[in-house]
Amino acid sequence: MLEKTLKISMLYDFYSQLLTEKQREMIDLYYNQDFSLGEIGEVFGVSRQAVYDTLKRTEKILYEYEEKLKLVALYEQRQGLTEEALEKLRILETILKQDADQSLVHQIEALKALMMKLPI
């Protein structure tokens, strides 16, 4: 369940502006604020079943957006590549420190600092 919650939250972060206000609010209340179906139903003046149906329909919509647009997949790929690049920079920095070439070490440190500032 936690994995599904994290996935829906990630999809919501990327695609929430494509949902209706009601869909956004229900997803937010259920997945981000941990409201029960009954509590959400009270907020909207609908039955638990109506909330459940709306949540399931909205989840399906979010997955369809990801299937077509692949923004989350691209984000995760970019995050992985950034982490890989940072790890290689750390290794290179360690090697260069052993060789005592300080100018290269400073360049590597500057590059690493720049990479850390990139939005992942």
Secondary structure, 3 states (H helix, E strand, C coil): CHHHHHHHHHHHHHHHHHCCHHHHHHHHHHHHCCCCHHHHHHHHCCCHHHHHHHHHHHHHHHHHHHHHHCHHHHHHHHHHHHHHHHHHHHHHHHHHHHHCCHHHHHHHHHHHHHHHHCCC
